[in-house]
Amino acid sequence: MVKKRTCVFISGKGSNLKNLIRKSRDYSFPIQIKLVISNNKEAFGIKYAKKNSIPFFLINTQSRYYENKIFNILKKHKITFICLAGYMKIVSKRFISKFNKKIINIHPSLLPKFKGLNTYEKVLKSEEIKTGCTVHFVNDKLDDGKIVAQKSFFIEKNDTEETLKKKTQNLEYSAFPEAIIKIFRNN
Ligand code: GRF
């Protein structure tokens, strides 16, 4: 099977990156992580790229044409699929149209509920009985594209932002790979 050459974009801890690297070792998993891009030089997740000898690039998003740089790097590494995994920058319309339907993102809520930042705080303050995570295609609106997979759990009385985060992220580690399998199942 020819695996899709994939780049994972990160900004922080990189636990989803770590999980995708592990999953991509399965011979039947449809993608292989060939590149990691981080906009944060302190991102802990860079460690997983290094450890697994995956090329990684640090991007300075203050520089004017940084997305052109990203685009050139992706081209050089023949990347055909992108996973945003805790990448804290907005991707431009132009970039998205170049990679049309080939960028997915993972978000820690049951979209369309609780888009944007501070998700766990918003969930706790809400009257929701359930929360979870969503994997979706990226379009030009924030946390908005077509949903590929969702997983949920019931919120308990004594949940805190920390416990919600832990439970949500545990679901992410199965939702992200399952969404990727679903996308490429018929390809
Ligand atoms: C995940 O919870 C994801 O939903 C959100 O950012 C977090 C990234 O975590 N978009 P990690 O860097 O993969 O550990």
Residues whose N, C-alpha, C, O or C-beta is under 5 A from the ligand:
A	BS01	GRF	G12 K13 G14 S15 N16 L17 A85 G86 I106 H107 P108
